[in-house]
Amino acid sequence: MSPGGKFDFDDGGCYVGGWEAGRAHGYGVCTGPGAQGEYSGCWAHGFESLGVFTGPGGHSYQGHWQQGKREGLGVERKSRWTYRGEWLGGLKGRSGVWESASGLRYAGLWKDGFQDGYGTETYSDGGTYQGQWQAGKRHGYGVRQSVPYHQAALLRSPRRTSLDSGHSDPPTPPPPLPLLGDEGGSPASGSRGGFVLAGPGDADRASSRKRTPVAGGFFRRSLLLSGLRAGGRRSSLGSKRGSLRSEVSSEVGSTGPPGSEASGSLAPAPPALIEGSATEVYAGEWRADRRSGYGVSQRSNGLRYEGEWLGNRRHGYGRTTRPDGSREEGKYKRNRLVHGGRVRSLLPLALRRGKVKEKVDRAVEGARRAVSAARQRQEIAAARAADALLKAVAASSVAEKAVEAARMAKLIAQDLQPMLEAPGLILASVAASSLL
């Protein structure tokens, strides 16, 4: 036999249900101030144990509890997303699956309410990321695989919003819906998810607006000054200017040899078109949700870059291989090969090229090592995602039991309410078997 009781809180909340040793025990229903939020289900010595919590905004949690916090397996549903999996200390923890209404899904490890460890994220267009995570962001080594370009999601913002996690105590408003894509800021990508590799003529617009200094500016200035000294008259200066223009135009139109840092022109080439069936894959290092460090990105048409990255752009030393097999290599800055005229060095040209070549080779070697590490992390992430899917299935089973416990609690509270509202009656003992 389980006694039933009612307790009114000072803030306006109310509990109706099982009561034992001065605490809520058994089946019961507890509502918040002004009926804002409700928990119905099983109680154990004053704390929730298995049941359903419904927040004022309509979001809900169905599952296990311990010491007043979500602990164990459970399912949380909000207006735009659902989480199924394990909970620790009131937060998403250990292993679980997060899914949004748009089709975005993450399956893997969690810590303190955020993705942390290894996991797989599948985007709304079907593209994937498999690898390491830290504090809700892609961080470490991982592999990003796109879908065909014509299917890739259009990005709505230059920055990706990482998956957020609402803490369960106290309830928080639903996080914003994650963006359809995950990259941005690179015009070479065409604002499509998973495409950041820039081809010839795909340098950033901000840098393309600036006129690139002419290679060998120091020597051109010396030649001009020598003309002033030799002629000393305006007529000779004018003739020198004419010859200089012809020399400059002929040099700017050419591209430096492989291994040099000289490349570019005053008028950048138009961005290369991307075929609708093209796909792109990046394997390497990630920092704070962006490609940064060493890595390799390759497009299905043969375009390939190996080297250093920063913020989803080629930045540092690296090598680009074009679809026709030709190459360019050197030091990049925001997707553009640094112009030789910017190098303030008095070293002989051959020696300078040799040093650049050496740095490029080291960067390419580092990028290939990063690919190997990323592929290993990809396998681990796939295994953790499979475990998370199993936890999600188990959490759904627990959620069904929680819903049944909530139904029983509401039936008991409904039967107890008339007796507890009788004048002078504070506590009533009701046989649990008679309520079934």
N, C-alpha and C positions, 0 to 999 in steps of 0.2 A: 504494500500500500504506500502510495506517495502523496503526501499532503500538498495542497495547492494554496497559493497566496498571491497577494497583490502588494506592490510597493510603489509609492509615488516619490519621484525624485524632486529635489528642490528646484531644479531647472525646468520642470514641467514634463520630464520624461516619465515613463511608466513601465513596470514589469508585471506581467500576469503569467503564472505558470507554476511548475513544480517548486517546492520549497522544503529545505531540510537543514536543520541546525543553523537557522538564521541566514541561509544563503540560497540563491537560486540553484536548483538541482533537478535534473530530469528534463521534461519538455517545457518550453516557455517562450513567450514573445516579449521583446523589449523594444519600446519606441523611444525616439529622441524627443527633444523639446519641440512642441508644436507639431508632433508627428513627423518630424524631419529625420528620416532614416529609420530603419527597422531591422532587427535581427530576430529570426525565428528558427528554432531548432533545439538541439540538445545542449544542456548545461551541466557542468561538473564543479560542484563546490564553489559556486559564484562566478565561474568563467565559462565562456562559450567553448564548445568542444566540436560540434559538427552541425552545420546549419547554413542558412542563407542570410546574407546582409544585403539590403537594398538601400542605396543612398538617395538623398533628396533629388539628385539629378537623373535618377533612373538607372545608374550603373549598379552592378550587383557583383557579389562574390559568393560562390558556392563551394564549400569544402571544409577542411579541418582548421581548428583553432587551438591555441595553447596560451594560457596566461593572458588572455585578452587580445592576442595578436594572431594573424594568419600564420599557420605553421603546418607544414606537411604538404599534402596535395590539394589543389583547388583550381577553380576556374573563375577568372574575373572578366566581366563583360562591360564595355562602355559603348557609347554611341557609334564609334568608328573602329573599334578594335576589340580583340579577345585574346586573353592569355590563358593557356592551359599548361599546368606543370607544377613544379615544386615552389614552396614558399619557406622563407627563413626569417624569423624576427619581424614579421609583418610586411616583408618586401619580397619581390621576385628573387629567388635564389636557387643556386645549384643548376637545375636543368629544366627547360620548358620551351614552349612554342608560342610566339606572338604573331598574330595575323590581323591585318587591317581590312576594311571593307573594299579598298581599292585593289587587293590582291597581293600586297606586300607581305612577306612572311620571313620571320627569323626563327631558326631552330638551333639551339645550342646551349651553352653555359651562361649563367647569370650570377651577378654578385651585387648586393645592395640595391637591387631594383634595376640594374642596367646590364646589358650584354657585356660579358667579361670572360675572357678565356678563348675558347674555340667555338666557332659556329658557322652556319650557312645562312646567308640572306638571299632570298629570291624576290626579285623586283616585279612590279606589276606587268612589265612587258615580257617577262620570262628570263631576263638576264640574272646572273648570280654572282655572289662574292662568297668565297670559302677561305677561311683563314682565322687570324687572331683578332681579338677585340680587347678594348680596354675602356672602362667607364662609358660604355654605350657608343664607342666609335671604333672604326676599323683602325687598328694600330698594331704594328708588328709586321709579319709576313702573310701574304695572301694572294689569291688569284681572282681577278675580275673578268668574267666572260660576258660579252654582249650577245644580243640577238642580232639578226640581220638589220641593217641600218633602217630600212623602210618600216620595220616593226618597233624599233627602239623608241622609248617614251621621250616626248618633248619635255625639256626641263623648263620649269616655271620660275626658277630662281638661280642665281649664280652660286648659291651655297646650298649644300644638302643638309636637311634637318635630320639628325640622327633620331632613332627610335627613343622616345621618352618613356618613363615609367611612373605611373601615379602611385604614390605611397598610400598604403591602406589605412594608416592611422595617423592623423585624421584623413578623411577622404579628400582628394584633390580633384579639381576639374579635369576633364579629359584632355590629354596632350593634343597639339595640333596634328592633323593628318600629315604623315611624311610625304615628301614630294615624290612624284612619279619616277624621277630619275635620281641619280646620285652624284653626278659630276657637273661642273660648270666652269665658266670663266675662260674657256679656250675656244676661240672662234673656229678652230680647225675641227672641233667636234660637231659643228653644226647644231649645237644645243641638243644633242641626243645622248641618252644615257649610255655610258660605257665607251663612248668615242672621245678620246682626248689626244690621240696621236696626230701630230701635225705633219703634213707633207710639204714639199717645196712650195714656197709662197704662202704658207699658212701661218706666218708669224702673227703675234698679237697686234690688234688694231692700234692700241695705244702707242706701241713702238714703231708701227709702220707709218704713223703720221709724221714722225721726225725724219729729217733728211740725214741719211747716213754719211758721216765724214768720208771724204775721198781717201783711198789707201795711199800711204806714202805722203801725207800732208807735210811732213817736215822737209822732205826733199823738194816738193813742189815750191814751198816757200823759199828755200835756198836758191832755186833756179830763178825765181822771180826777182829776188834781191840781187843776184848776180847780173841780171839784165839791167837793173837800175844803175849798178855801178859801171857797167861797161858802156852803156849808151848815154845815160844821164839826160836824155831828152824824151819828150812825150811820144814822139813818133816811134822810137825803139821800144818803149813800154807797151804801146798799142800792138806792135807786131808780136811781142812776147805773149801778150794776153791771148791773141788769136791762136798761137801755137799751143799754149797751155790748154785752151778749151778742147782742141782736137785730141791732145794726149789724154786729158782727163776722161773725155767721153769714151775713148777706146779702152781705157783701163777699167772703167766702171762697168762696162758691158760684159766683162769676162769674169769668170768665177775662179777663185783660188784653187790650186791643186789639192788633192787629198792630203790631209795632215796639216794643212795651213789653217789659220783662223780667219783668213780673208774670204768673204763671201757677201753677196748682196748687191743692191743697186739703189739709185735714187728713187726709182719708181718700182715698188715691190710687185711681184707677179700676182695675178689674181688667185684666190684660194682654189685648191684642187677640188674637183667634184668627187663625191663619194658615191659609189654604186649602191643601189638599193639592197643588193644581196650581200654586201660586204659585212663581215663581222670583225670584231677586234677583241684581243685578249691581252691583259696585263698581268704579269707575275713578278713579284718583288716586294719591296718594302712600302709600308704605309705609316703615316704619322698624322694623328688627329683627323682621320677620315679622308685623307688625300694621299695620292701617290707622292712619296717623298723619300729620298734615299737612292739606293741602287735598284734597278729593275729593267725589264724588257717588255716592250709593247709591240705587238705584231698584228697587222691587218691581213685579212684573207687574200688580198691582192698582191701580197709580197712586201708591202711597206713595213719597215721594221726599225725600231730604235733601241739601242742598247747603251746604257750609261746611267747618268745621274738625273734625278728628278727633284722638283720642289713645287708643291702645291698644284699637282696635276700637269705640270709643264716640264719640258726638257730644260734643265737648268744645271749647268756644270759641264763636265767633259763627257762626250759620248760619240756614238757613230750612228748615222742614219743610212739605211740601205733602201733605195728606191725600187719600185716594181720592175724596172728595166735592168736591175743589177748594179747600177752605178751607185757610188757612195759619196757622202760628205761626212767629215768628222772634224772635231775641234771642240772649242768651248762654246756652250750655248748659254743664252740669257733670255729667259721667258720665251722659249721656243725659237729664238733667232740665233743663228750662228754669229758669234761676236766678230765684228769687222776688224781686219788687221790694222786699220788706221787708228784704232783705239789703244793698241798695245804700245805702251810707253817703254820701249826697250832699245838699248843700243847694241844688243847682241846681233851677230850676223844672222841673216835670214835663215840660212840652212840650219844653224844651231838652234834657233828659236823653233823652227818647224820640228826638229828632232825632239825637243822637250815636250812640245804639244802632243806629238805622236806617242811618246812614252806615257803621258798622262791619260790619253785616250785609251791606250791598251790596258792600263790599270783599271780604268773605269769600266770597260767592257768586261774584263775578267771579274770585277766585283759584281756587275749586273748578272752575269751568268751564275755566280755562286748564290746570289739572291734568288734567282729562279729556282735553283735546286732546293733551297730552304723553303720557298713558298709552296712548292709542290708537296713537300713533306707535310707542311702545316695544312695544306688542302685535304690530304688524306685523313689527318687527325680530326679536322673540322667536320668532314663527312661522317666519321664515326660518332662524333659527339651529337651531330644533328639526328642521326638514327636513334641514339639513346633518348634524345629529347622528345622525339615523336612517340616513343613507347611511354614516356612519362606523361605525355599529353593524353594518351588513351586512358592511362590509369587515373589521371585527374578527372577526366570526363565521367568515369565510373563512380568516383567519389562524389562528384557533383550531383549525380542522380540520387545517391543515398542522402545527400544533404537536402535536396529538394523534398524527398519523402519525409525526412525528419522535420522540416519546416511545416509540411502539411499536417503532421501529427501535432506539432506544437500549437498551430492555429486552432485545430479542433478542440484541444484541451483548454486553451485560453477562452475560446468561445463558450464552452460549457461552464467554465469557472466564473466568467464575468457576471452573470445574473446573481449567483449566490454571494459573490464578494461585494456586490453593490447593495445587498440587503442591509437595512438599518441595524447597527450594532454588531454586524458580523465582519470580522477582520480576516479570519483564517478558516478555511474549510478543508476537510480531509476527503479526498475522493479516490476511490479505488481505480487504479489505472486500467484494470481489466474491464470495468464498466463503461469506459470511454471508447473502447475499440469497436 
